[in-house]
Amino acid sequence: MRLSLKISSWAIAIVVMLLSVSFAIYDIFCFQPHRGEITRLIQVATTEESEPPALIVQLVRASAGENLDWLVTRLIIDNLNISHKPESLVGWHIESFLWLQLVRIRLTEQEQLTLYLAQVHTGKDLKGFSSTAQVIFNKPLSALSPQEAATIAALPHAPSIFAKSSERLAKRREYLLSKLENGS
């Protein structure tokens, strides 16, 4: 009985070690070569996207919830054309999971927020919160009213749908504002 317990313990230790080494290798060969490009995406953000007003941060958190890191991961993969086109859906999920973990480990929350605000698609030919605020309201992010800021924060949820339906955009905007009022 004790021998099988020792063998099981060693087998588990070896598997955990192999997974850790594999993750480190993936980081070195798949994530780190793109670190400069990711840094460039952060650097092209406007000052208001790098240091957003508190209202914008609250609205993004209300809209994205706990998924901001996942949204940033997808933005990085899409913007940098990183996907290695896994041959199966399982491969795609594994690759996405690895990138998500590396984004969580390698990028600060502020860098993730900056990437999201600067790179997210908000409508036809529109990308980023600052440019969207300028195009739609002719104002910087810091000058937006709560309703205007909620409109901008709502757009990434479904930009093509909201472009066609101002009623649906208004419902999403009101939903975000109510989440702010309720503190959730």
Accessible surface in RSA format (square Angstrom, percent):
REM  Atomic radii and reference values for relative SASA: ProtOr
REM  Chains: A
REM  Algorithm: Lee & Richards
REM  Probe-radius: 1.40
REM  Slices: 20
REM RES _ NUM      All-atoms   Total-Side   Main-Chain    Non-polar    All polar
REM                ABS   REL    ABS   REL    ABS   REL    ABS   REL    ABS   REL
RES MET A   1   201.68 104.4 154.92 102.5  46.76 111.3 132.71 112.8  68.97  91.4
RES ARG A   2   198.88  83.5 195.35  99.6   3.54   8.4  70.57  96.4 128.31  77.8
RES LEU A   3   126.72  70.6 122.19  87.4   4.53  11.4 124.13  87.2   2.59   7.0
RES SER A   4    62.61  52.9  58.30  77.8   4.30   9.9  48.21 102.7  14.40  20.2
RES LEU A   5   121.80  67.8 119.01  85.1   2.79   7.0 121.80  85.5   0.00   0.0
RES LYS A   6   133.56  65.2 131.20  80.5   2.36   5.6  75.94  68.4  57.62  61.4
RES ILE A   7   105.26  59.9 102.58  76.4   2.69   6.5 104.67  75.4   0.60   1.6
RES SER A   8    54.58  46.1  49.60  66.2   4.98  11.5  24.73  52.7  29.85  41.8
RES SER A   9    60.23  50.9  51.21  68.3   9.03  20.8  34.73  73.9  25.51  35.7
RES TRP A  10   173.80  69.7 172.42  83.5   1.38   3.2 146.62  78.2  27.18  44.1
RES ALA A  11    49.57  45.6  44.01  67.9   5.56  12.6  49.07  69.1   0.50   1.3
RES ILE A  12   113.45  64.6 112.11  83.5   1.34   3.2 113.42  81.7   0.03   0.1
RES ALA A  13    53.31  49.0  41.65  64.3  11.66  26.5  49.06  69.1   4.25  11.3
RES ILE A  14    82.66  47.0  82.10  61.2   0.56   1.3  82.66  59.5   0.00   0.0
RES VAL A  15    81.50  53.6  81.39  73.7   0.11   0.3  81.50  70.8   0.00   0.0
RES VAL A  16    85.76  56.4  85.21  77.1   0.54   1.3  85.54  74.3   0.21   0.6
RES MET A  17   113.34  58.7 108.62  71.9   4.72  11.2  72.29  61.5  41.05  54.4
RES LEU A  18   101.98  56.8 101.24  72.4   0.74   1.8 101.47  71.3   0.51   1.4
RES LEU A  19   118.95  66.2 114.59  82.0   4.36  11.0 114.98  80.8   3.96  10.7
RES SER A  20    65.46  55.3  53.80  71.8  11.67  26.9  37.72  80.3  27.74  38.9
RES VAL A  21    75.28  49.5  73.04  66.1   2.24   5.4  75.25  65.4   0.02   0.1
RES SER A  22    63.26  53.5  56.66  75.6   6.60  15.2  30.68  65.3  32.58  45.6
RES PHE A  23    54.99  27.5  52.53  32.5   2.46   6.4  54.48  33.0   0.51   1.5
RES ALA A  24    48.08  44.2  43.66  67.4   4.42  10.1  47.97  67.5   0.11   0.3
RES ILE A  25    87.11  49.6  87.11  64.9   0.00   0.0  87.11  62.7   0.00   0.0
RES TYR A  26    38.42  17.9  35.10  20.0   3.32   8.6  38.15  28.7   0.27   0.3
RES ASP A  27     8.07   5.7   8.07   8.0   0.00   0.0   0.69   1.6   7.38   7.4
RES ILE A  28   100.90  57.4  95.19  70.9   5.71  13.8  95.19  68.5   5.70  15.5
RES PHE A  29   143.22  71.7 125.51  77.7  17.71  46.1 125.91  76.3  17.31  49.5
RES CYS A  30    24.72  18.7  22.67  25.3   2.05   4.8   2.05   5.2  22.67  24.4
RES PHE A  31     0.00   0.0   0.00   0.0   0.00   0.0   0.00   0.0   0.00   0.0
RES GLN A  32    64.83  36.3  53.99  39.5  10.84  25.8  30.54  65.0  34.29  26.0
RES PRO A  33    83.54  60.9  47.00  42.8  36.54 132.8  60.10  49.6  23.43 145.6
RES HIS A  34    39.34  21.5  39.34  27.3   0.00   0.0  26.78  27.6  12.56  14.6
RES ARG A  35    66.32  27.8  66.32  33.8   0.00   0.0  27.40  37.4  38.92  23.6
RES GLY A  36    53.46  65.9   0.00   N/A  53.46  65.9  41.22 113.1  12.24  27.4
RES GLU A  37    67.49  38.7  64.96  49.1   2.53   6.0  29.76  57.6  37.73  30.8
RES ILE A  38     0.00   0.0   0.00   0.0   0.00   0.0   0.00   0.0   0.00   0.0
RES THR A  39    49.49  35.2  49.47  50.2   0.01   0.0  40.12  53.9   9.37  14.2
RES ARG A  40   118.09  49.6 117.53  59.9   0.57   1.3  59.39  81.2  58.70  35.6
RES LEU A  41    10.17   5.7  10.17   7.3   0.00   0.0  10.17   7.1   0.00   0.0
RES ILE A  42    29.32  16.7  27.76  20.7   1.57   3.8  27.76  20.0   1.57   4.2
RES GLN A  43   133.94  74.9 103.55  75.7  30.39  72.3  41.65  88.7  92.28  70.0
RES VAL A  44    90.64  59.6  60.84  55.1  29.80  71.8  68.55  59.6  22.09  59.9
RES ALA A  45    14.01  12.9   0.00   0.0  14.01  31.9   0.34   0.5  13.67  36.2
RES THR A  46    62.81  44.7  54.28  55.0   8.53  20.3  62.81  84.4   0.00   0.0
RES THR A  47   101.51  72.2  92.04  93.3   9.47  22.6  59.19  79.5  42.32  64.0
RES GLU A  48    37.15  21.3  36.04  27.3   1.11   2.6  27.39  53.0   9.76   8.0
RES GLU A  49     7.17   4.1   7.17   5.4   0.00   0.0   0.00   0.0   7.17   5.9
RES SER A  50    36.65  31.0  32.69  43.6   3.96   9.1  22.39  47.7  14.26  20.0
RES GLU A  51   130.23  74.8 110.87  83.9  19.37  46.1  41.23  79.7  89.00  72.7
RES PRO A  52    19.77  14.4   4.10   3.7  15.68  57.0   4.10   3.4  15.68  97.4
RES PRO A  53    35.51  25.9  23.04  21.0  12.47  45.3  35.39  29.2   0.12   0.7
RES ALA A  54    73.30  67.4  59.82  92.3  13.48  30.7  65.04  91.6   8.27  21.9
RES LEU A  55    48.26  26.9  44.43  31.8   3.84   9.6  45.25  31.8   3.02   8.1
RES ILE A  56     1.14   0.6   1.14   0.8   0.00   0.0   1.14   0.8   0.00   0.0
RES VAL A  57    34.99  23.0  34.99  31.7   0.00   0.0  34.99  30.4   0.00   0.0
RES GLN A  58    94.16  52.7  88.43  64.6   5.74  13.7  25.42  54.1  68.75  52.1
RES LEU A  59     0.00   0.0   0.00   0.0   0.00   0.0   0.00   0.0   0.00   0.0
RES VAL A  60     2.09   1.4   0.61   0.6   1.48   3.6   2.09   1.8   0.00   0.0
RES ARG A  61    98.27  41.3  90.59  46.2   7.68  18.3  51.94  71.0  46.34  28.1
RES ALA A  62     7.11   6.5   0.81   1.3   6.30  14.3   5.27   7.4   1.84   4.9
RES SER A  63    24.95  21.1   6.42   8.6  18.53  42.7   1.12   2.4  23.82  33.4
RES ALA A  64     9.42   8.7   0.40   0.6   9.02  20.5   6.25   8.8   3.18   8.4
RES GLY A  65    36.97  45.6   0.00   N/A  36.97  45.6  25.71  70.6  11.26  25.2
RES GLU A  66   166.96  95.9 145.68 110.2  21.28  50.7  67.86 131.3  99.09  80.9
RES ASN A  67    85.51  59.0  84.97  82.1   0.54   1.3   5.79  13.9  79.72  77.1
RES LEU A  68    14.26   7.9  13.77   9.8   0.49   1.2  13.77   9.7   0.49   1.3
RES ASP A  69    22.47  15.7  20.63  20.5   1.85   4.4   6.33  14.9  16.15  16.1
RES TRP A  70    78.98  31.7  78.98  38.2   0.00   0.0  55.58  29.6  23.40  38.0
RES LEU A  71    62.43  34.8  60.77  43.5   1.65   4.2  61.33  43.1   1.09   2.9
RES VAL A  72     0.00   0.0   0.00   0.0   0.00   0.0   0.00   0.0   0.00   0.0
RES THR A  73     0.00   0.0   0.00   0.0   0.00   0.0   0.00   0.0   0.00   0.0
RES ARG A  74    49.69  20.9  49.69  25.3   0.00   0.0  23.92  32.7  25.77  15.6
RES LEU A  75    28.66  16.0  28.22  20.2   0.44   1.1  28.49  20.0   0.17   0.5
RES ILE A  76     0.48   0.3   0.24   0.2   0.24   0.6   0.48   0.3   0.00   0.0
RES ILE A  77     5.83   3.3   4.65   3.5   1.18   2.8   4.65   3.3   1.18   3.2
RES ASP A  78    87.79  61.5  71.13  70.8  16.66  39.4  32.12  75.6  55.67  55.5
RES ASN A  79    52.08  35.9  24.85  24.0  27.22  65.6   7.45  17.9  44.62  43.1
RES LEU A  80    19.65  10.9   4.41   3.2  15.24  38.3   7.67   5.4  11.98  32.2
RES ASN A  81   132.61  91.4 104.66 101.1  27.95  67.3  32.78  78.9  99.83  96.5
RES ILE A  82     5.21   3.0   0.35   0.3   4.86  11.7   2.68   1.9   2.54   6.9
RES SER A  83    31.86  26.9  18.44  24.6  13.42  30.9  14.48  30.8  17.38  24.3
RES HIS A  84   108.93  59.5  82.34  57.2  26.59  68.0  64.28  66.3  44.65  51.9
RES LYS A  85   163.66  79.8 149.12  91.5  14.54  34.6 107.41  96.7  56.25  59.9
RES PRO A  86    42.20  30.8  14.11  12.9  28.09 102.1  24.45  20.2  17.75 110.3
RES GLU A  87   183.11 105.1 139.60 105.6  43.51 103.6  61.16 118.3 121.94  99.6
RES SER A  88    60.28  50.9  48.81  65.1  11.47  26.4  46.43  98.9  13.85  19.4
RES LEU A  89   129.57  72.2 117.90  84.3  11.67  29.3 120.75  84.8   8.82  23.7
RES VAL A  90   102.31  67.3 100.96  91.4   1.35   3.3 102.20  88.8   0.11   0.3
RES GLY A  91    21.00  25.9   0.00   N/A  21.00  25.9  18.09  49.7   2.90   6.5
RES TRP A  92    77.50  31.1  77.50  37.5   0.00   0.0  63.86  34.0  13.64  22.1
RES HIS A  93    98.17  53.7  94.15  65.4   4.01  10.3  63.68  65.6  34.49  40.1
RES ILE A  94    97.91  55.7  95.02  70.8   2.89   7.0  97.91  70.5   0.00   0.0
RES GLU A  95    15.95   9.2  14.50  11.0   1.46   3.5  10.00  19.3   5.96   4.9
RES SER A  96     3.88   3.3   3.88   5.2   0.00   0.0   2.71   5.8   1.17   1.6
RES PHE A  97   116.44  58.3 113.02  70.0   3.42   8.9 115.89  70.3   0.55   1.6
RES LEU A  98    34.61  19.3  34.61  24.8   0.00   0.0  34.61  24.3   0.00   0.0
RES TRP A  99     0.16   0.1   0.16   0.1   0.00   0.0   0.13   0.1   0.03   0.0
RES LEU A 100    21.22  11.8  21.22  15.2   0.00   0.0  21.22  14.9   0.00   0.0
RES GLN A 101    37.77  21.1  37.68  27.5   0.09   0.2  10.23  21.8  27.55  20.9
RES LEU A 102     0.92   0.5   0.92   0.7   0.00   0.0   0.92   0.6   0.00   0.0
RES VAL A 103     0.00   0.0   0.00   0.0   0.00   0.0   0.00   0.0   0.00   0.0
RES ARG A 104   117.39  49.3  95.10  48.5  22.29  53.1  35.57  48.6  81.82  49.6
RES ILE A 105   108.27  61.6  76.92  57.3  31.35  75.6  82.53  59.4  25.74  69.8
RES ARG A 106   104.57  43.9  87.63  44.7  16.95  40.3  12.89  17.6  91.68  55.6
RES LEU A 107     5.77   3.2   0.00   0.0   5.77  14.5   1.15   0.8   4.62  12.4
RES THR A 108    82.39  58.6  73.24  74.3   9.15  21.8  79.30 106.5   3.08   4.7
RES GLU A 109   123.19  70.7 115.87  87.7   7.33  17.4  48.97  94.7  74.23  60.6
RES GLN A 110    87.54  49.0  82.42  60.2   5.12  12.2  55.12 117.3  32.42  24.6
RES GLU A 111    44.57  25.6  43.69  33.1   0.87   2.1  14.26  27.6  30.31  24.7
RES GLN A 112    13.68   7.7  13.68  10.0   0.00   0.0   0.25   0.5  13.43  10.2
RES LEU A 113     3.16   1.8   3.16   2.3   0.00   0.0   3.16   2.2   0.00   0.0
RES THR A 114     4.02   2.9   4.02   4.1   0.00   0.0   0.81   1.1   3.21   4.9
RES LEU A 115     0.80   0.4   0.80   0.6   0.00   0.0   0.80   0.6   0.00   0.0
RES TYR A 116     8.52   4.0   8.52   4.8   0.00   0.0   2.05   1.5   6.47   8.0
RES LEU A 117     0.00   0.0   0.00   0.0   0.00   0.0   0.00   0.0   0.00   0.0
RES ALA A 118     9.86   9.1   1.94   3.0   7.92  18.0   1.94   2.7   7.92  21.0
RES GLN A 119     8.63   4.8   6.20   4.5   2.43   5.8   0.11   0.2   8.52   6.5
RES VAL A 120    12.78   8.4  12.78  11.6   0.00   0.0  12.78  11.1   0.00   0.0
RES HIS A 121    92.27  50.4  90.51  62.9   1.76   4.5  60.26  62.1  32.01  37.2
RES THR A 122     2.25   1.6   0.00   0.0   2.25   5.4   0.00   0.0   2.25   3.4
RES GLY A 123     7.70   9.5   0.00   N/A   7.70   9.5   7.70  21.1   0.00   0.0
RES LYS A 124   178.18  86.9 153.02  93.9  25.16  59.9 104.88  94.4  73.30  78.1
RES ASP A 125   135.58  95.0  92.88  92.4  42.70 101.0  43.98 103.5  91.61  91.4
RES LEU A 126    31.64  17.6  30.06  21.5   1.57   4.0  30.77  21.6   0.86   2.3
RES LYS A 127   106.10  51.8  92.58  56.8  13.51  32.2  57.48  51.7  48.61  51.8
RES GLY A 128     0.95   1.2   0.00   N/A   0.95   1.2   0.95   2.6   0.00   0.0
RES PHE A 129     0.28   0.1   0.28   0.2   0.00   0.0   0.28   0.2   0.00   0.0
RES SER A 130    13.13  11.1  12.68  16.9   0.45   1.0  12.47  26.6   0.66   0.9
RES SER A 131    48.29  40.8  41.36  55.2   6.93  16.0  45.62  97.2   2.67   3.7
RES THR A 132     0.00   0.0   0.00   0.0   0.00   0.0   0.00   0.0   0.00   0.0
RES ALA A 133     0.00   0.0   0.00   0.0   0.00   0.0   0.00   0.0   0.00   0.0
RES GLN A 134    80.81  45.2  74.15  54.2   6.65  15.8  38.98  83.0  41.83  31.7
RES VAL A 135   101.78  67.0  71.78  65.0  30.00  72.3  78.48  68.2  23.30  63.2
RES ILE A 136    77.89  44.3  47.61  35.5  30.28  73.0  52.42  37.7  25.47  69.1
RES PHE A 137    51.90  26.0  35.49  22.0  16.41  42.7  41.27  25.0  10.63  30.4
RES ASN A 138   123.05  84.9 105.61 102.1  17.44  42.0  25.34  61.0  97.71  94.4
RES LYS A 139    67.19  32.8  66.73  40.9   0.46   1.1  42.52  38.3  24.66  26.3
RES PRO A 140    61.84  45.1  59.25  54.0   2.59   9.4  61.84  51.1   0.00   0.0
RES LEU A 141     3.91   2.2   0.00   0.0   3.91   9.8   0.00   0.0   3.91  10.5
RES SER A 142    76.76  64.9  46.78  62.4  29.98  69.1  30.64  65.2  46.13  64.6
RES ALA A 143    54.30  49.9  30.24  46.7  24.06  54.7  40.24  56.7  14.06  37.2
RES LEU A 144    14.46   8.1   0.19   0.1  14.27  35.9   0.21   0.2  14.25  38.3
RES SER A 145    40.19  34.0  33.08  44.1   7.11  16.4  35.69  76.0   4.49   6.3
RES PRO A 146    66.92  48.8  66.92  61.0   0.00   0.0  66.92  55.2   0.00   0.0
RES GLN A 147    95.37  53.3  95.17  69.6   0.20   0.5  37.94  80.8  57.43  43.6
RES GLU A 148    32.92  18.9  32.04  24.2   0.88   2.1  10.89  21.1  22.03  18.0
RES ALA A 149     0.64   0.6   0.64   1.0   0.00   0.0   0.64   0.9   0.00   0.0
RES ALA A 150     0.00   0.0   0.00   0.0   0.00   0.0   0.00   0.0   0.00   0.0
RES THR A 151    10.63   7.6  10.63  10.8   0.00   0.0   7.87  10.6   2.76   4.2
RES ILE A 152     0.00   0.0   0.00   0.0   0.00   0.0   0.00   0.0   0.00   0.0
RES ALA A 153     0.99   0.9   0.06   0.1   0.94   2.1   0.12   0.2   0.87   2.3
RES ALA A 154     0.00   0.0   0.00   0.0   0.00   0.0   0.00   0.0   0.00   0.0
RES LEU A 155    10.70   6.0  10.70   7.7   0.00   0.0  10.70   7.5   0.00   0.0
RES PRO A 156    23.04  16.8   3.86   3.5  19.19  69.7   3.99   3.3  19.05 118.4
RES HIS A 157   110.67  60.5  78.62  54.6  32.05  82.0  49.80  51.3  60.87  70.8
RES ALA A 158    19.83  18.2  13.52  20.9   6.31  14.4  19.83  27.9   0.00   0.0
RES PRO A 159    22.63  16.5  21.40  19.5   1.23   4.5  21.40  17.7   1.23   7.7
RES SER A 160    75.35  63.7  67.60  90.2   7.75  17.9  46.49  99.0  28.86  40.4
RES ILE A 161    70.61  40.2  68.25  50.8   2.36   5.7  70.39  50.7   0.22   0.6
RES PHE A 162    15.39   7.7   9.47   5.9   5.92  15.4   9.47   5.7   5.92  16.9
RES ALA A 163    81.22  74.7  37.37  57.7  43.86  99.8  49.17  69.2  32.05  84.9
RES LYS A 164   180.31  88.0 140.40  86.1  39.91  95.0  96.90  87.2  83.41  88.9
RES SER A 165    24.23  20.5  19.70  26.3   4.52  10.4  20.04  42.7   4.18   5.9
RES SER A 166    85.89  72.6  74.43  99.3  11.46  26.4  45.68  97.3  40.22  56.3
RES GLU A 167   131.41  75.4 126.38  95.6   5.03  12.0  51.57  99.7  79.84  65.2
RES ARG A 168   130.60  54.8 127.89  65.2   2.72   6.5  32.21  44.0  98.40  59.6
RES LEU A 169    26.00  14.5  26.00  18.6   0.00   0.0  26.00  18.3   0.00   0.0
RES ALA A 170    29.47  27.1  29.21  45.1   0.26   0.6  29.33  41.3   0.15   0.4
RES LYS A 171   151.71  74.0 142.59  87.5   9.12  21.7  91.56  82.4  60.15  64.1
RES ARG A 172    33.65  14.1  29.51  15.0   4.14   9.9  13.46  18.4  20.19  12.2
RES ARG A 173    56.46  23.7  56.46  28.8   0.00   0.0   1.45   2.0  55.00  33.3
RES GLU A 174    88.81  51.0  85.60  64.8   3.21   7.7  46.53  90.0  42.29  34.5
RES TYR A 175   103.68  48.4  97.62  55.5   6.06  15.8  73.03  54.9  30.65  37.8
RES LEU A 176     0.00   0.0   0.00   0.0   0.00   0.0   0.00   0.0   0.00   0.0
RES LEU A 177    19.29  10.7  18.90  13.5   0.39   1.0  18.90  13.3   0.39   1.1
RES SER A 178    45.19  38.2  43.36  57.9   1.82   4.2  33.17  70.6  12.01  16.8
RES LYS A 179    44.84  21.9  44.55  27.3   0.29   0.7  17.93  16.1  26.91  28.7
RES LEU A 180    47.75  26.6  29.26  20.9  18.49  46.5  30.40  21.4  17.35  46.7
RES GLU A 181   149.82  86.0 110.50  83.6  39.31  93.6  45.96  88.9 103.86  84.8
RES ASN A 182   118.49  81.7  84.05  81.2  34.44  82.9  24.15  58.1  94.34  91.2
RES GLY A 183    70.05  86.4   0.00   N/A  70.05  86.4  34.81  95.5  35.25  78.9
RES SER A 184    90.64  76.6  49.84  66.5  40.80  94.0  68.00 144.8  22.63  31.7
END  Absolute sums over single chains surface
CHAIN  1 A    10962.1       9329.5       1632.6       6911.5       4050.6
END  Absolute sums over all chains
TOTAL         10962.1       9329.5       1632.6       6911.5       4050.6
